[in-house]
């Protein structure tokens, strides 16, 4: 290919592809920071002489930082610029992950994880909003889908890479190698976002009306936040506890083998990509109930003390949970009068639930091992199913994939002027 051909290829490349690739890498970096220690809780607990309950602070402190930082970081991002905010947050994430690996005291490690949570919150409140402002409808959904794919890949990478490396060189080396992945993804991702914002053909979008005809009653929006919180309480808690279970009889697996269980998240990647069709057929309420049922079956299967049963159960759990999560997180953006605010509330509930789950199901493990964990998980899923009954069978905007504003518009909670102005170099 000649230089002229390459230039022509870049010029004709659809803008959403550049934006989508950028946010995919940003999502991968952010979730790698978040989940780097999760597969390493047992060796971290051993080094600092902590119980399973206390060791879960390595994860729950991060998710608590996210929950606390959602609204303050949204405020900062609106004023500083979303791309600039994400760049600064990811740089902070790199430094705080290195601090986690090098911490010489337990409370230094916990403080570093809280700071990492605040940094990740900036990405979570900025990435989808940046996509909505930077990429024209209807292809903005494609870029947004790549962001979700990146967060899933980052979650798996953070857990698996750290676990495999830790098996040979210890948990600190595992975290540092994940940090290298974060550095590479951050540099490449931010470069692609900057490249997109400098494109002359990216377009300038108009502001949409300040109201949304599809707004649902407040009780339905509260129910969606509660569903996200209950679901992630269960999901994060179960995957934390299973890292301890696999080290005990009859399994007695190493850290590396245990970390590969997080590959079960791939079932969630598969199911989330198909959730739109499920919602079309069953509605939001039906999709949440169906996903909850699949997750409950998965929990029940994991009670069997056989590795194949545990893997099968975790696959079902991931598939069901991500149907619930994708349905709830996309629906709240559709039915909220101000989509970004609705999404911020959902993110707050989601990560608050992750913090509670890491501690609550860690306590369940300490008290009664896996049977107690499974019982608590089924109780949370039952509560989620009850809350789902408050959802309308169909939303006013329809229950297909999340809708965007009319072509050429920006949501009413976007920045006050040209959505690209704040990030123009």
PAFI-300598 format. One record per residue (C-alpha): x, y, z. Coordinates in nm, 2 decimals, always signed. Example, Ala and Ser with C-alpha at 12.3 -4.5 7.8 and 13.67 -1.06 7.14 Angstrom:
{c1 +1.23&c2 -0.45&c3 +0.78}
{c1 +1.37&c2 -0.11&c3 +0.71}
% end
This chain:
{c1 +0.00&c2 +0.00&c3 +0.00}
{c1 +0.14&c2 +0.34&c3 -0.10}
{c1 +0.16&c2 +0.64&c3 +0.13}
{c1 -0.12&c2 +0.80&c3 -0.08}
{c1 -0.34&c2 +0.48&c3 -0.03}
{c1 -0.28&c2 +0.49&c3 +0.34}
{c1 -0.38&c2 +0.86&c3 +0.36}
{c1 -0.69&c2 +0.79&c3 +0.15}
{c1 -0.78&c2 +0.50&c3 +0.38}
{c1 -0.76&c2 +0.72&c3 +0.69}
{c1 -0.96&c2 +1.00&c3 +0.52}
{c1 -1.24&c2 +0.76&c3 +0.43}
{c1 -1.25&c2 +0.56&c3 +0.76}
{c1 -1.58&c2 +0.62&c3 +0.93}
{c1 -1.53&c2 +0.85&c3 +1.23}
{c1 -1.71&c2 +0.62&c3 +1.47}
{c1 -1.45&c2 +0.35&c3 +1.42}
{c1 -1.17&c2 +0.57&c3 +1.55}
{c1 -1.39&c2 +0.68&c3 +1.84}
{c1 -1.50&c2 +0.33&c3 +1.91}
{c1 -1.14&c2 +0.19&c3 +1.91}
{c1 -1.04&c2 +0.47&c3 +2.14}
{c1 -1.31&c2 +0.41&c3 +2.40}
{c1 -1.26&c2 +0.03&c3 +2.38}
{c1 -0.90&c2 +0.08&c3 +2.49}
{c1 -1.00&c2 +0.34&c3 +2.75}
{c1 -1.25&c2 +0.09&c3 +2.89}
{c1 -1.00&c2 -0.19&c3 +2.89}
{c1 -0.75&c2 +0.03&c3 +3.08}
{c1 -1.00&c2 +0.14&c3 +3.34}
{c1 -1.13&c2 -0.21&c3 +3.42}
{c1 -0.78&c2 -0.35&c3 +3.43}
{c1 -0.70&c2 -0.10&c3 +3.71}
{c1 -1.02&c2 -0.19&c3 +3.89}
{c1 -0.98&c2 -0.57&c3 +3.89}
{c1 -0.60&c2 -0.62&c3 +3.90}
{c1 -0.61&c2 -0.74&c3 +4.27}
{c1 -0.93&c2 -0.95&c3 +4.26}
{c1 -0.76&c2 -1.28&c3 +4.17}
{c1 -0.49&c2 -1.21&c3 +4.42}
{c1 -0.69&c2 -1.17&c3 +4.74}
{c1 -0.57&c2 -1.49&c3 +4.90}
{c1 -0.19&c2 -1.41&c3 +4.87}
{c1 -0.25&c2 -1.05&c3 +4.96}
{c1 -0.44&c2 -1.17&c3 +5.27}
{c1 -0.16&c2 -1.40&c3 +5.36}
{c1 +0.12&c2 -1.14&c3 +5.33}
{c1 -0.06&c2 -0.88&c3 +5.54}
{c1 -0.22&c2 -1.14&c3 +5.78}
{c1 -0.58&c2 -1.04&c3 +5.70}
{c1 -0.90&c2 -1.25&c3 +5.69}
{c1 -1.10&c2 -1.30&c3 +5.37}
{c1 -1.34&c2 -1.03&c3 +5.49}
{c1 -1.05&c2 -0.78&c3 +5.53}
{c1 -0.88&c2 -0.88&c3 +5.21}
{c1 -1.19&c2 -0.80&c3 +5.01}
{c1 -1.11&c2 -0.43&c3 +5.09}
{c1 -0.86&c2 -0.45&c3 +4.80}
{c1 -1.16&c2 -0.46&c3 +4.57}
{c1 -1.44&c2 -0.30&c3 +4.78}
{c1 -1.23&c2 +0.01&c3 +4.86}
{c1 -1.19&c2 +0.07&c3 +4.48}
{c1 -1.56&c2 +0.03&c3 +4.42}
{c1 -1.64&c2 +0.25&c3 +4.71}
{c1 -1.41&c2 +0.51&c3 +4.56}
{c1 -1.61&c2 +0.49&c3 +4.24}
{c1 -1.94&c2 +0.52&c3 +4.42}
{c1 -1.82&c2 +0.83&c3 +4.61}
{c1 -1.66&c2 +0.99&c3 +4.31}
{c1 -1.94&c2 +0.95&c3 +4.04}
{c1 -2.11&c2 +1.29&c3 +4.08}
{c1 -1.80&c2 +1.50&c3 +4.18}
{c1 -1.60&c2 +1.35&c3 +3.88}
{c1 -1.90&c2 +1.42&c3 +3.65}
{c1 -1.90&c2 +1.78&c3 +3.76}
{c1 -1.52&c2 +1.81&c3 +3.70}
{c1 -1.55&c2 +1.64&c3 +3.36}
{c1 -1.82&c2 +1.88&c3 +3.24}
{c1 -1.59&c2 +2.17&c3 +3.32}
{c1 -1.24&c2 +2.04&c3 +3.23}
{c1 -1.35&c2 +1.84&c3 +2.93}
{c1 -1.43&c2 +1.47&c3 +2.90}
{c1 -1.13&c2 +1.36&c3 +2.71}
{c1 -0.89&c2 +1.56&c3 +2.92}
{c1 -1.06&c2 +1.42&c3 +3.24}
{c1 -1.03&c2 +1.06&c3 +3.11}
{c1 -0.66&c2 +1.11&c3 +3.02}
{c1 -0.58&c2 +1.25&c3 +3.37}
{c1 -0.78&c2 +0.98&c3 +3.54}
{c1 -0.60&c2 +0.70&c3 +3.35}
{c1 -0.26&c2 +0.85&c3 +3.43}
{c1 -0.36&c2 +0.86&c3 +3.79}
{c1 -0.48&c2 +0.50&c3 +3.76}
{c1 -0.14&c2 +0.39&c3 +3.64}
{c1 +0.03&c2 +0.56&c3 +3.93}
{c1 -0.21&c2 +0.42&c3 +4.19}
{c1 -0.19&c2 +0.07&c3 +4.05}
{c1 +0.19&c2 +0.09&c3 +4.08}
{c1 +0.14&c2 +0.21&c3 +4.44}
{c1 -0.08&c2 -0.09&c3 +4.51}
{c1 +0.19&c2 -0.32&c3 +4.39}
{c1 +0.47&c2 -0.15&c3 +4.60}
{c1 +0.26&c2 -0.08&c3 +4.91}
{c1 +0.45&c2 -0.18&c3 +5.23}
{c1 +0.15&c2 -0.15&c3 +5.46}
{c1 -0.20&c2 -0.27&c3 +5.45}
{c1 -0.36&c2 +0.07&c3 +5.48}
{c1 -0.14&c2 +0.22&c3 +5.21}
{c1 -0.27&c2 -0.05&c3 +4.98}
{c1 -0.63&c2 +0.03&c3 +5.07}
{c1 -0.58&c2 +0.40&c3 +5.03}
{c1 -0.43&c2 +0.34&c3 +4.68}
{c1 -0.73&c2 +0.14&c3 +4.59}
{c1 -0.97&c2 +0.41&c3 +4.70}
{c1 -0.78&c2 +0.66&c3 +4.49}
{c1 -0.79&c2 +0.43&c3 +4.19}
{c1 -1.17&c2 +0.41&c3 +4.24}
{c1 -1.20&c2 +0.79&c3 +4.21}
{c1 -0.99&c2 +0.78&c3 +3.89}
{c1 -1.21&c2 +0.51&c3 +3.74}
{c1 -1.52&c2 +0.70&c3 +3.83}
{c1 -1.41&c2 +0.98&c3 +3.60}
{c1 -1.39&c2 +0.73&c3 +3.30}
{c1 -1.72&c2 +0.57&c3 +3.38}
{c1 -1.91&c2 +0.90&c3 +3.38}
{c1 -1.72&c2 +1.05&c3 +3.08}
{c1 -1.68&c2 +0.77&c3 +2.83}
{c1 -2.03&c2 +0.71&c3 +2.72}
{c1 -2.11&c2 +1.08&c3 +2.73}
{c1 -1.81&c2 +1.15&c3 +2.51}
{c1 -1.93&c2 +0.89&c3 +2.26}
{c1 -2.28&c2 +1.04&c3 +2.26}
{c1 -2.14&c2 +1.39&c3 +2.19}
{c1 -1.86&c2 +1.29&c3 +1.95}
{c1 -2.03&c2 +1.03&c3 +1.73}
{c1 -2.34&c2 +1.10&c3 +1.53}
{c1 -2.66&c2 +0.89&c3 +1.57}
{c1 -2.72&c2 +0.60&c3 +1.48}
{c1 -2.36&c2 +0.47&c3 +1.46}
{c1 -2.29&c2 +0.61&c3 +1.82}
{c1 -2.44&c2 +0.28&c3 +1.94}
{c1 -2.17&c2 +0.09&c3 +1.77}
{c1 -1.90&c2 +0.29&c3 +1.93}
{c1 -2.07&c2 +0.26&c3 +2.27}
{c1 -2.09&c2 -0.12&c3 +2.22}
{c1 -1.71&c2 -0.12&c3 +2.17}
{c1 -1.67&c2 +0.06&c3 +2.50}
{c1 -1.87&c2 -0.21&c3 +2.68}
{c1 -1.66&c2 -0.48&c3 +2.51}
{c1 -1.35&c2 -0.30&c3 +2.63}
{c1 -1.46&c2 -0.29&c3 +2.99}
{c1 -1.54&c2 -0.66&c3 +2.98}
{c1 -1.20&c2 -0.74&c3 +2.82}
{c1 -1.03&c2 -0.52&c3 +3.08}
{c1 -1.21&c2 -0.70&c3 +3.36}
{c1 -1.09&c2 -1.04&c3 +3.23}
{c1 -0.73&c2 -0.91&c3 +3.16}
{c1 -0.69&c2 -0.75&c3 +3.50}
{c1 -0.78&c2 -1.08&c3 +3.68}
{c1 -0.62&c2 -1.33&c3 +3.45}
{c1 -0.29&c2 -1.16&c3 +3.37}
{c1 -0.23&c2 -1.08&c3 +3.74}
{c1 -0.31&c2 -1.43&c3 +3.84}
{c1 -0.09&c2 -1.61&c3 +3.59}
{c1 +0.21&c2 -1.38&c3 +3.66}
{c1 +0.15&c2 -1.41&c3 +4.04}
{c1 +0.18&c2 -1.78&c3 +4.02}
{c1 +0.54&c2 -1.75&c3 +3.92}
{c1 +0.66&c2 -1.42&c3 +4.06}
{c1 +0.42&c2 -1.32&c3 +4.34}
{c1 +0.12&c2 -1.10&c3 +4.36}
{c1 +0.31&c2 -0.77&c3 +4.34}
{c1 +0.46&c2 -0.87&c3 +4.01}
{c1 +0.11&c2 -0.97&c3 +3.89}
{c1 -0.02&c2 -0.62&c3 +3.96}
{c1 +0.28&c2 -0.45&c3 +3.80}
{c1 +0.24&c2 -0.64&c3 +3.47}
{c1 -0.13&c2 -0.54&c3 +3.46}
{c1 -0.01&c2 -0.18&c3 +3.51}
{c1 +0.20&c2 -0.22&c3 +3.20}
{c1 -0.11&c2 -0.33&c3 +3.01}
{c1 -0.29&c2 -0.02&c3 +3.14}
{c1 -0.01&c2 +0.21&c3 +3.02}
{c1 -0.02&c2 +0.07&c3 +2.67}
{c1 -0.40&c2 +0.08&c3 +2.65}
{c1 -0.40&c2 +0.44&c3 +2.79}
{c1 -0.15&c2 +0.57&c3 +2.54}
{c1 -0.32&c2 +0.41&c3 +2.24}
{c1 -0.67&c2 +0.49&c3 +2.35}
{c1 -0.61&c2 +0.85&c3 +2.43}
{c1 -0.42&c2 +0.89&c3 +2.10}
{c1 -0.73&c2 +0.76&c3 +1.91}
{c1 -0.97&c2 +0.99&c3 +2.10}
{c1 -0.75&c2 +1.29&c3 +2.01}
{c1 -0.72&c2 +1.17&c3 +1.65}
{c1 -1.10&c2 +1.16&c3 +1.63}
{c1 -1.15&c2 +1.50&c3 +1.78}
{c1 -0.91&c2 +1.65&c3 +1.53}
{c1 -1.10&c2 +1.50&c3 +1.23}
{c1 -1.26&c2 +1.77&c3 +1.02}
{c1 -1.55&c2 +1.53&c3 +0.93}
{c1 -1.65&c2 +1.44&c3 +1.29}
{c1 -1.94&c2 +1.68&c3 +1.27}
{c1 -2.09&c2 +1.93&c3 +1.51}
{c1 -2.41&c2 +1.81&c3 +1.68}
{c1 -2.72&c2 +2.02&c3 +1.78}
{c1 -2.87&c2 +2.02&c3 +2.12}
{c1 -3.18&c2 +1.81&c3 +2.17}
{c1 -3.49&c2 +1.93&c3 +2.35}
{c1 -3.47&c2 +1.92&c3 +2.73}
{c1 -3.74&c2 +1.67&c3 +2.78}
{c1 -3.78&c2 +1.31&c3 +2.68}
{c1 -4.12&c2 +1.16&c3 +2.60}
{c1 -4.01&c2 +0.82&c3 +2.71}
{c1 -3.95&c2 +0.91&c3 +3.08}
{c1 -4.08&c2 +0.64&c3 +3.31}
{c1 -4.22&c2 +0.69&c3 +3.66}
{c1 -3.96&c2 +0.75&c3 +3.93}
{c1 -4.04&c2 +0.42&c3 +4.10}
{c1 -3.93&c2 +0.24&c3 +3.78}
{c1 -3.60&c2 +0.44&c3 +3.77}
{c1 -3.54&c2 +0.36&c3 +4.14}
{c1 -3.61&c2 +0.00&c3 +4.07}
{c1 -3.35&c2 -0.01&c3 +3.79}
{c1 -3.08&c2 +0.14&c3 +4.02}
{c1 -3.18&c2 -0.12&c3 +4.29}
{c1 -3.16&c2 -0.40&c3 +4.04}
{c1 -2.81&c2 -0.29&c3 +3.94}
{c1 -2.70&c2 -0.27&c3 +4.30}
{c1 -2.84&c2 -0.60&c3 +4.41}
{c1 -2.70&c2 -0.78&c3 +4.10}
{c1 -2.35&c2 -0.65&c3 +4.14}
{c1 -2.36&c2 -0.72&c3 +4.52}
{c1 -2.42&c2 -1.09&c3 +4.43}
{c1 -2.19&c2 -1.11&c3 +4.13}
{c1 -1.88&c2 -0.95&c3 +4.27}
{c1 -1.92&c2 -1.13&c3 +4.60}
{c1 -1.95&c2 -1.47&c3 +4.43}
{c1 -1.64&c2 -1.42&c3 +4.21}
{c1 -1.44&c2 -1.29&c3 +4.51}
{c1 -1.54&c2 -1.59&c3 +4.72}
{c1 -1.47&c2 -1.85&c3 +4.46}
{c1 -1.10&c2 -1.74&c3 +4.46}
{c1 -1.08&c2 -1.87&c3 +4.82}
{c1 -1.29&c2 -2.18&c3 +4.75}
{c1 -1.06&c2 -2.30&c3 +4.47}
{c1 -0.76&c2 -2.30&c3 +4.71}
{c1 -0.92&c2 -2.54&c3 +4.95}
{c1 -1.01&c2 -2.91&c3 +4.92}
{c1 -1.13&c2 -3.08&c3 +4.71}
{c1 -1.00&c2 -2.83&c3 +4.45}
{c1 -0.67&c2 -2.70&c3 +4.58}
{c1 -0.58&c2 -2.51&c3 +4.26}
{c1 -0.30&c2 -2.26&c3 +4.23}
{c1 -0.35&c2 -1.88&c3 +4.19}
{c1 -0.30&c2 -1.90&c3 +3.82}
{c1 -0.55&c2 -2.18&c3 +3.76}
{c1 -0.80&c2 -2.00&c3 +3.99}
{c1 -0.76&c2 -1.67&c3 +3.79}
{c1 -0.87&c2 -1.85&c3 +3.47}
{c1 -1.22&c2 -1.89&c3 +3.62}
{c1 -1.26&c2 -1.52&c3 +3.53}
{c1 -1.27&c2 -1.63&c3 +3.17}
{c1 -1.63&c2 -1.72&c3 +3.25}
{c1 -1.70&c2 -1.35&c3 +3.20}
{c1 -1.69&c2 -1.43&c3 +2.83}
{c1 -2.03&c2 -1.58&c3 +2.87}
{c1 -2.14&c2 -1.23&c3 +2.98}
{c1 -1.98&c2 -1.07&c3 +2.68}
{c1 -2.18&c2 -1.31&c3 +2.46}
{c1 -2.51&c2 -1.26&c3 +2.64}
{c1 -2.49&c2 -0.88&c3 +2.67}
{c1 -2.44&c2 -0.86&c3 +2.29}
{c1 -2.77&c2 -1.04&c3 +2.25}
{c1 -2.97&c2 -0.86&c3 +2.53}
{c1 -3.12&c2 -0.62&c3 +2.28}
{c1 -3.31&c2 -0.90&c3 +2.11}
{c1 -3.41&c2 -1.05&c3 +2.45}
{c1 -3.56&c2 -0.71&c3 +2.55}
{c1 -3.74&c2 -0.68&c3 +2.22}
{c1 -3.92&c2 -1.01&c3 +2.28}
{c1 -3.97&c2 -1.00&c3 +2.66}
{c1 -3.96&c2 -0.63&c3 +2.75}
{c1 -3.73&c2 -0.48&c3 +3.02}
{c1 -3.91&c2 -0.66&c3 +3.31}
{c1 -3.91&c2 -0.99&c3 +3.13}
{c1 -3.54&c2 -0.97&c3 +3.04}
{c1 -3.44&c2 -0.89&c3 +3.40}
{c1 -3.65&c2 -1.18&c3 +3.53}
{c1 -3.51&c2 -1.42&c3 +3.27}
{c1 -3.15&c2 -1.31&c3 +3.34}
{c1 -3.21&c2 -1.35&c3 +3.71}
{c1 -3.35&c2 -1.70&c3 +3.67}
{c1 -3.04&c2 -1.81&c3 +3.46}
{c1 -2.81&c2 -1.66&c3 +3.72}
{c1 -2.99&c2 -1.84&c3 +4.00}
{c1 -2.96&c2 -2.17&c3 +3.82}
{c1 -2.59&c2 -2.10&c3 +3.79}
{c1 -2.55&c2 -2.04&c3 +4.16}
{c1 -2.73&c2 -2.36&c3 +4.24}
{c1 -2.50&c2 -2.56&c3 +4.01}
{c1 -2.19&c2 -2.43&c3 +4.18}
{c1 -2.29&c2 -2.59&c3 +4.50}
{c1 -2.17&c2 -2.93&c3 +4.36}
{c1 -1.81&c2 -2.99&c3 +4.47}
{c1 -1.68&c2 -3.06&c3 +4.12}
{c1 -1.47&c2 -2.83&c3 +3.91}
{c1 -1.68&c2 -2.89&c3 +3.59}
{c1 -2.00&c2 -2.80&c3 +3.79}
{c1 -1.84&c2 -2.48&c3 +3.93}
{c1 -1.73&c2 -2.37&c3 +3.58}
{c1 -2.07&c2 -2.45&c3 +3.43}
{c1 -2.24&c2 -2.26&c3 +3.71}
{c1 -2.02&c2 -1.96&c3 +3.68}
{c1 -2.08&c2 -1.95&c3 +3.30}
{c1 -2.46&c2 -1.95&c3 +3.36}
{c1 -2.42&c2 -1.69&c3 +3.64}
{c1 -2.22&c2 -1.45&c3 +3.41}
{c1 -2.46&c2 -1.50&c3 +3.12}
{c1 -2.76&c2 -1.42&c3 +3.33}
{c1 -2.61&c2 -1.14&c3 +3.53}
{c1 -2.50&c2 -0.95&c3 +3.22}
{c1 -2.84&c2 -0.97&c3 +3.07}
{c1 -2.97&c2 -0.81&c3 +3.38}
{c1 -2.70&c2 -0.55&c3 +3.39}
{c1 -2.72&c2 -0.46&c3 +3.02}
{c1 -3.10&c2 -0.43&c3 +3.04}
{c1 -3.10&c2 -0.21&c3 +3.35}
{c1 -2.81&c2 +0.02&c3 +3.25}
{c1 -2.95&c2 +0.08&c3 +2.90}
{c1 -3.31&c2 +0.11&c3 +3.01}
{c1 -3.24&c2 +0.38&c3 +3.27}
{c1 -3.07&c2 +0.59&c3 +3.00}
{c1 -3.38&c2 +0.56&c3 +2.78}
{c1 -3.64&c2 +0.63&c3 +3.05}
{c1 -3.47&c2 +0.91&c3 +3.25}
{c1 -3.56&c2 +1.27&c3 +3.18}
{c1 -3.18&c2 +1.35&c3 +3.19}
{c1 -3.00&c2 +1.04&c3 +3.06}
{c1 -2.65&c2 +1.12&c3 +3.20}
{c1 -2.80&c2 +1.18&c3 +3.55}
{c1 -2.99&c2 +0.86&c3 +3.53}
{c1 -2.68&c2 +0.67&c3 +3.43}
{c1 -2.48&c2 +0.84&c3 +3.71}
{c1 -2.73&c2 +0.72&c3 +3.96}
{c1 -2.72&c2 +0.37&c3 +3.82}
{c1 -2.33&c2 +0.37&c3 +3.83}
{c1 -2.35&c2 +0.49&c3 +4.20}
{c1 -2.59&c2 +0.20&c3 +4.29}
{c1 -2.39&c2 -0.05&c3 +4.08}
{c1 -2.05&c2 +0.02&c3 +4.24}
{c1 -2.20&c2 +0.07&c3 +4.59}
{c1 -2.34&c2 -0.28&c3 +4.55}
{c1 -2.00&c2 -0.41&c3 +4.44}
{c1 -1.84&c2 -0.27&c3 +4.76}
{c1 -2.11&c2 -0.43&c3 +4.98}
{c1 -2.10&c2 -0.76&c3 +4.79}
{c1 -1.72&c2 -0.80&c3 +4.83}
{c1 -1.75&c2 -0.75&c3 +5.21}
{c1 -2.09&c2 -0.93&c3 +5.27}
{c1 -2.02&c2 -1.24&c3 +5.08}
{c1 -1.66&c2 -1.24&c3 +5.21}
{c1 -1.82&c2 -1.25&c3 +5.56}
{c1 -2.05&c2 -1.53&c3 +5.44}
{c1 -1.75&c2 -1.73&c3 +5.33}
{c1 -1.58&c2 -1.68&c3 +5.66}
{c1 -1.90&c2 -1.79&c3 +5.84}
{c1 -2.01&c2 -2.09&c3 +5.64}
{c1 -1.80&c2 -2.14&c3 +5.33}
{c1 -1.96&c2 -2.19&c3 +4.99}
{c1 -2.30&c2 -2.30&c3 +5.11}
{c1 -2.34&c2 -1.97&c3 +5.29}
{c1 -2.22&c2 -1.78&c3 +4.99}
{c1 -2.46&c2 -1.95&c3 +4.76}
{c1 -2.75&c2 -1.89&c3 +5.00}
{c1 -2.67&c2 -1.52&c3 +5.03}
{c1 -2.64&c2 -1.50&c3 +4.65}
{c1 -2.98&c2 -1.66&c3 +4.59}
{c1 -3.14&c2 -1.43&c3 +4.85}
{c1 -3.00&c2 -1.13&c3 +4.66}
{c1 -3.13&c2 -1.26&c3 +4.33}
{c1 -3.47&c2 -1.32&c3 +4.48}
{c1 -3.48&c2 -0.96&c3 +4.60}
{c1 -3.38&c2 -0.84&c3 +4.25}
{c1 -3.66&c2 -1.04&c3 +4.10}
{c1 -3.91&c2 -0.88&c3 +4.34}
{c1 -3.79&c2 -0.53&c3 +4.27}
{c1 -3.82&c2 -0.60&c3 +3.89}
{c1 -4.19&c2 -0.64&c3 +3.93}
{c1 -4.20&c2 -0.26&c3 +3.97}
{c1 -4.08&c2 -0.21&c3 +3.61}
{c1 -4.33&c2 -0.15&c3 +3.33}
{c1 -4.36&c2 -0.44&c3 +3.09}
{c1 -4.28&c2 -0.20&c3 +2.81}
{c1 -4.13&c2 +0.15&c3 +2.82}
{c1 -4.28&c2 +0.43&c3 +2.63}
{c1 -3.98&c2 +0.44&c3 +2.39}
{c1 -4.00&c2 +0.07&c3 +2.33}
{c1 -3.78&c2 -0.20&c3 +2.47}
{c1 -3.53&c2 -0.26&c3 +2.20}
{c1 -3.17&c2 -0.15&c3 +2.24}
{c1 -3.12&c2 +0.19&c3 +2.40}
{c1 -3.23&c2 +0.47&c3 +2.18}
{c1 -3.04&c2 +0.78&c3 +2.10}
{c1 -3.18&c2 +1.13&c3 +2.04}
{c1 -3.29&c2 +1.23&c3 +1.70}
{c1 -3.02&c2 +1.24&c3 +1.43}
{c1 -2.78&c2 +1.53&c3 +1.47}
{c1 -2.87&c2 +1.60&c3 +1.83}
{c1 -2.69&c2 +1.59&c3 +2.17}
{c1 -2.87&c2 +1.47&c3 +2.49}
{c1 -3.00&c2 +1.76&c3 +2.70}
{c1 -2.74&c2 +1.70&c3 +2.97}
{c1 -2.44&c2 +1.74&c3 +2.73}
{c1 -2.22&c2 +2.04&c3 +2.75}
{c1 -2.36&c2 +2.38&c3 +2.70}
{c1 -2.19&c2 +2.45&c3 +2.36}
{c1 -2.04&c2 +2.26&c3 +2.08}
{c1 -1.97&c2 +1.92&c3 +2.23}
{c1 -1.63&c2 +1.91&c3 +2.08}
{c1 -1.52&c2 +2.26&c3 +2.19}
{c1 -1.42&c2 +2.15&c3 +2.54}
{c1 -1.18&c2 +1.89&c3 +2.40}
{c1 -1.04&c2 +2.09&c3 +2.11}
{c1 -0.67&c2 +2.12&c3 +2.15}
% end
